[in-house]
Amino acid sequence: MPPRDTGPVERHTLSVLVDNEPGVLGRVVGLFSARGYNIESLTVSETEHEKHLSRITIVTSGTPAVVDQIEAQLGRLVPVHRVTDMSTAGRVVERELAMVKVRGKGETRVEALRLADAFRARVMDATVESFVFEITGKPDKIDEFISIMLPLGLVEVARTGVAAIARGPEAM
């Protein structure tokens, strides 16, 4: 059961360095599920091939006490080498990619193209009735783009989840 702290709920991006082996992701996700924590975004990829290490980037929300508890519990899992709260680690670059499909003709089509240009979204596919846009940036930017495309004929959205890395020459 998560701690009952009445502090403010905050969004945190956690970077978890783990062994790249079968079952590790399931154990990490199982920890969240078993304790009633929510995962808002999840990205996983091998990052150090020679050492067989992967980075799991998890976006979650909770009070400071809940986030501290999540970090501590993740750190106790056997295949976990390091847990870093990127939200409190200093200067961090955080990005997400989304593909957004919009249907439209005539003026609606022109408006979708104009807005996509304003958001620096690229056209990845086009037919006479639809576009697929690729947009990268902070999650808030992508949320805003999606909300603007909704009345113009939004059909479908695919998002990658957040990737984050510390600025500067040092590794986290």
Order of alpha helices (4+ residues) and beta strands (2+ residues): beta-alpha-beta-beta-alpha-beta-beta-alpha-beta-beta-alpha-beta-beta
